[in-house]
């Protein structure tokens, strides 16, 4: 009886070994691991990138995550220095067209999936807004305010979007603003929140999902207002970058007692074109199947859906197209 158990055990080992060899052969063209830069430390993207990387490592392939930025991630993917990265769909559209901040069309990067809606927030101290009579972003430009202003660092999608709103929507650059006395700073989410709360900034602007812990943290420390982006600027951004208009819901934040129209976009994952189709398909499948567990920590992931996962006019990876079309 003991000998029989040993024989059965050895046969089982041989079977598992053969299955493992077959599985490895089927995936022999896959890289050993993937590089997945996310966003600035302290922000939602940084934490989300880590969570998605852990999920993929458990279900598909070893994935390492780290800090990054919406535009720099696209560039690094195109250069083969990253395999996937978080960004916004408008940044990918700008990259493909070679629109500022990209000096020429970027090749080698395509859309993996739109994850959730991205809102552009201009958060101004309430005392400053009332003292200067500011009711919209346009007032900053028309009044040529010597404002202490900050956004995220260059290379992030937030900086691209905020700069684009001023340049495309209102016709002014960072240098123009400095000439009339404004100061322009670049900070992380946490540093910008501290500067605003401590009265070292008048306005802090960035892109983030519908529910932002950063904004909640700011509102717990100082009274602020969320400024609307005027229609002319939203239209200009739509024409150039393909963005849309989202309304920040009334009451979602203390600083928004009425719906606040702003530039809308999507947080997305960009992927390297040369990754195998079956690998990208499995990554998309794992993301979809683990949506609910990810949403327990990142509520915005609940917005992930097959109908909005792929955007027309932006190149998408064949593996992604195949998966998201199958689950519609």
matplotlib code that plots the C-alpha trace (Angstrom):
import matplotlib.pyplot as plt

x = [0.0, 2.9, 4.6, 1.4, 1.1, 4.7, 4.0, 0.9, 2.8, 5.5, 3.0, 1.3, 4.6, 5.3, 1.9, 2.2, 5.7, 4.5, 1.5, 3.9, 6.3, 3.3, 2.1, 5.6, 6.0, 2.7, 4.0, 7.6, 7.3, 6.2, 8.8, 9.8, 8.3, 6.6, 7.4, 4.4, 5.1, 2.0, 1.9, 3.5, 4.0, 1.2, -1.5, -4.2, -2.4, 0.6, -1.5, -3.7, -0.6, 0.7, -2.6, -3.0, 0.6, 0.0, -3.2, -1.4, 1.5, -0.8, -2.9, -0.9, 2.8, 5.3, 4.7, 6.7, 5.2, 6.8, 6.3, 5.7, 3.6, 0.9, 3.1, 6.5, 4.9, 3.9, 7.4, 9.0, 6.7, 7.5, 11.3, 10.9, 11.7, 8.3, 5.6, 2.5, 1.7, -1.1, -2.0, -5.1, -6.6, -6.1, -2.3, -2.2, -4.2, -1.7, 1.2, 0.0, -0.6, 2.7, 0.8, 2.5, 4.0, 5.1, 7.5, 6.7, 4.3, 5.0, 5.1, 5.0, 2.3, -1.4, -4.5, -5.0, -8.2, -10.0, -10.4, -12.5, -13.5, -10.9, -12.0, -9.9, -10.0, -9.1, -9.1, -8.9, -8.9, -12.3, -10.9, -8.8, -11.7, -13.9, -11.3, -10.5, -14.0, -13.0, -15.9, -14.2, -10.8, -11.3, -11.2, -7.6, -6.6, -8.9, -7.9, -4.2, -4.1, -0.6, -1.8, 0.3, -0.6, 0.5, -0.1, 1.8, 5.2, 6.0, 5.7, 2.4, -0.9, -2.2, 0.5, -0.2, -4.0, -3.7, -1.2, -3.3, -6.4, -4.4, -2.7, -5.4, -8.4, -7.3, -4.2, -1.7, 1.5, 3.2, 5.6, 2.8, 1.3, 4.7, 5.1, 1.9, 3.2, 1.8, 4.1, 3.9, 5.0, 5.1, 4.3, 3.2, -0.4, 0.5, 2.9, 0.4, -2.4, -0.1, 0.9, -2.7, -3.9, -1.0, -1.7, 1.4, -0.8, -4.0, -4.9, -3.9, -5.0, -4.8, -6.6, -8.0, -11.0, -14.5, -13.8, -10.4, -8.9, -6.6, -9.5, -11.2, -7.9, -7.7, -11.3, -10.7, -8.1, -9.2, -12.4, -12.0, -14.1, -13.9, -13.7, -15.6, -13.7, -15.4, -17.1, -14.7, -11.8, -13.5, -14.4, -10.8, -9.5, -12.0, -10.9, -7.2, -7.1, -10.4, -11.5, -15.1, -17.1, -17.9, -19.8, -18.5, -21.7, -23.2, -22.5, -19.9, -17.4, -18.0, -16.5, -19.0, -22.6, -23.7, -22.6, -19.2, -18.4, -14.8, -12.6, -13.3, -11.0, -10.3, -7.6, -6.3, -3.6, -1.2, 0.6, 3.6, 2.6, 5.0, 3.7, 2.2, -1.5, -2.3, -0.5, -2.4, -5.6, -4.9, -4.0, -7.3, -9.2, -7.6, -8.3, -12.0, -12.3, -10.7, -12.6, -14.7, -11.8, -9.8, -12.9, -13.0, -9.9, -10.4, -14.0, -13.5, -12.6, -16.3, -16.6, -14.6, -16.9, -16.4, -18.4, -16.0, -12.8, -11.7, -11.9, -12.4, -9.6, -7.0, -4.9, -5.6, -3.7, -5.1, -5.2, -7.3, -9.6, -10.2, -11.0, -13.2, -15.2, -15.9, -17.3, -19.5]
y = [0.0, 2.3, 1.5, 2.2, 5.7, 6.5, 5.4, 7.6, 10.5, 10.1, 9.9, 13.0, 14.9, 13.8, 15.0, 18.4, 18.7, 18.0, 20.4, 23.1, 22.5, 22.8, 26.0, 27.5, 26.6, 28.3, 31.5, 31.3, 34.6, 36.5, 38.6, 37.4, 40.5, 43.8, 47.4, 49.5, 53.1, 54.8, 58.4, 60.8, 59.5, 60.3, 60.4, 58.0, 56.7, 55.6, 53.5, 52.2, 51.2, 49.2, 47.4, 46.5, 45.3, 43.0, 41.7, 40.9, 39.3, 37.0, 36.1, 36.5, 37.6, 39.4, 43.1, 45.8, 49.3, 52.6, 56.3, 58.0, 60.6, 60.7, 62.0, 60.5, 57.1, 57.2, 58.3, 55.6, 53.0, 54.2, 53.9, 50.4, 51.5, 50.5, 48.0, 49.6, 52.9, 55.0, 58.1, 59.9, 59.2, 62.8, 62.5, 59.4, 61.2, 64.1, 61.8, 60.0, 63.4, 64.9, 67.7, 69.7, 68.5, 65.9, 67.4, 64.7, 61.8, 59.1, 55.5, 52.2, 53.0, 52.2, 52.1, 49.1, 50.4, 53.5, 52.8, 55.7, 59.3, 62.0, 65.4, 68.6, 70.5, 74.1, 74.4, 77.9, 79.2, 80.7, 83.8, 84.5, 83.9, 86.3, 89.0, 88.9, 88.3, 85.0, 82.8, 80.9, 80.1, 82.8, 85.5, 84.6, 85.5, 88.5, 90.1, 89.2, 88.2, 87.9, 84.5, 81.9, 78.9, 75.3, 72.1, 68.8, 68.5, 68.6, 65.2, 64.5, 64.5, 67.1, 69.6, 68.9, 69.5, 72.5, 74.2, 73.3, 74.9, 78.2, 78.1, 76.7, 78.0, 81.4, 82.2, 82.6, 80.6, 80.1, 82.9, 85.2, 84.7, 85.2, 88.6, 89.9, 88.8, 85.2, 82.6, 79.1, 76.1, 72.4, 70.1, 66.6, 66.1, 66.1, 69.1, 71.1, 70.3, 71.4, 74.6, 75.5, 74.7, 76.7, 79.8, 79.5, 79.0, 80.6, 77.9, 74.2, 72.5, 68.9, 66.0, 63.1, 60.8, 61.7, 61.1, 62.4, 61.9, 64.8, 67.3, 65.8, 66.4, 70.0, 70.7, 69.3, 72.0, 75.1, 76.5, 76.3, 76.7, 74.5, 76.8, 76.0, 75.9, 78.3, 76.8, 78.5, 76.8, 73.4, 73.7, 74.6, 71.6, 69.3, 70.4, 69.9, 67.0, 65.3, 65.9, 66.3, 68.1, 66.5, 68.2, 67.9, 67.1, 69.6, 68.6, 66.0, 68.4, 71.4, 73.6, 72.7, 73.7, 73.7, 71.6, 72.7, 72.1, 71.2, 69.5, 65.7, 62.9, 59.2, 57.7, 54.9, 52.3, 52.6, 49.5, 48.8, 47.8, 44.8, 42.9, 39.6, 39.7, 36.8, 38.4, 41.6, 39.7, 37.9, 41.1, 42.7, 39.6, 39.6, 43.3, 42.8, 39.7, 41.5, 44.7, 44.3, 43.6, 46.6, 48.8, 48.0, 50.2, 52.4, 53.3, 54.9, 51.5, 50.7, 52.8, 50.4, 48.9, 47.4, 50.1, 52.9, 50.8, 51.6, 55.1, 55.7, 57.7, 56.4, 53.3, 50.3, 47.1, 44.1, 42.0, 44.7, 45.1, 41.4, 41.1, 44.2, 43.3, 39.8, 41.0, 43.7]
z = [0.0, 0.9, -2.4, -4.3, -2.7, -3.7, -7.3, -7.4, -6.0, -8.6, -11.5, -10.2, -10.1, -13.7, -14.8, -13.2, -14.6, -18.1, -17.7, -16.5, -19.4, -21.8, -20.2, -20.3, -24.0, -24.8, -23.1, -24.3, -26.2, -23.0, -21.2, -17.7, -16.1, -17.0, -16.0, -15.0, -14.0, -12.5, -11.0, -8.6, -5.0, -2.7, -5.4, -6.4, -9.4, -7.4, -5.1, -8.0, -10.0, -7.1, -6.6, -10.3, -10.4, -7.4, -9.0, -12.3, -10.5, -8.7, -11.8, -15.0, -14.9, -12.6, -12.8, -11.1, -10.4, -9.6, -9.8, -13.2, -15.0, -17.6, -20.4, -19.4, -19.1, -22.8, -23.8, -21.8, -23.3, -26.8, -26.0, -24.6, -21.1, -19.8, -20.8, -19.5, -17.7, -16.4, -18.3, -19.7, -23.1, -24.3, -23.6, -25.8, -28.5, -28.3, -28.4, -31.5, -33.3, -32.0, -30.3, -27.4, -25.1, -27.6, -30.2, -32.8, -33.2, -30.7, -32.0, -30.1, -27.6, -27.7, -25.5, -23.2, -21.5, -20.2, -16.5, -15.2, -15.7, -15.0, -13.8, -13.9, -10.5, -9.9, -6.1, -4.8, -1.2, -0.5, 1.2, -1.9, -4.3, -2.4, -2.0, -5.8, -7.1, -8.8, -9.9, -12.8, -14.1, -16.8, -14.0, -13.2, -16.8, -17.3, -14.0, -14.5, -10.9, -9.2, -8.0, -6.2, -8.4, -8.5, -10.5, -10.6, -12.1, -15.9, -17.4, -15.6, -17.4, -14.9, -15.9, -19.6, -19.1, -16.8, -19.1, -22.1, -20.6, -20.1, -23.5, -25.7, -23.8, -22.6, -24.8, -22.0, -21.1, -17.8, -18.7, -19.6, -16.1, -14.4, -16.3, -14.6, -11.2, -10.8, -9.3, -10.9, -8.8, -9.4, -6.5, -5.5, -4.4, -0.7, -1.0, -3.0, -0.4, 2.4, 0.7, 0.0, 3.5, 5.0, 2.9, 0.7, -2.4, -3.6, -6.1, -6.7, -9.9, -11.1, -12.7, -10.7, -10.4, -9.3, -5.6, -4.5, -1.0, -1.8, -2.1, 1.0, 2.9, 1.7, 2.6, 6.1, 6.7, 4.8, 3.1, -0.7, -3.9, -7.0, -10.0, -13.3, -16.6, -19.0, -22.1, -24.5, -22.9, -22.7, -26.4, -27.3, -25.3, -27.0, -30.4, -29.8, -27.4, -27.8, -24.2, -23.1, -20.4, -17.0, -14.2, -10.7, -8.8, -6.5, -2.9, -3.7, -2.1, 0.2, -2.4, -5.0, -3.9, -7.6, -10.6, -11.7, -15.4, -16.1, -18.7, -18.7, -19.7, -18.8, -16.7, -18.9, -19.2, -22.1, -23.4, -25.5, -29.0, -29.3, -26.3, -27.4, -28.2, -25.9, -23.0, -23.3, -23.7, -20.4, -18.6, -19.7, -18.7, -15.2, -14.8, -15.6, -13.4, -10.5, -10.9, -7.8, -5.5, -6.9, -6.4, -2.7, -2.4, -5.5, -5.9, -9.3, -10.8, -10.6, -13.7, -15.8, -18.5, -22.0, -23.8, -22.7, -22.4, -26.0, -27.4, -31.2, -32.8, -30.4, -31.4, -29.2, -28.8, -30.7, -27.5, -25.8, -28.7, -28.8, -25.1, -24.7, -27.8, -26.5, -23.1, -24.4]

ax = plt.figure().add_subplot(projection="3d")
ax.plot(x, y, z, "-o")
ax.set_aspect("equal")
plt.show()
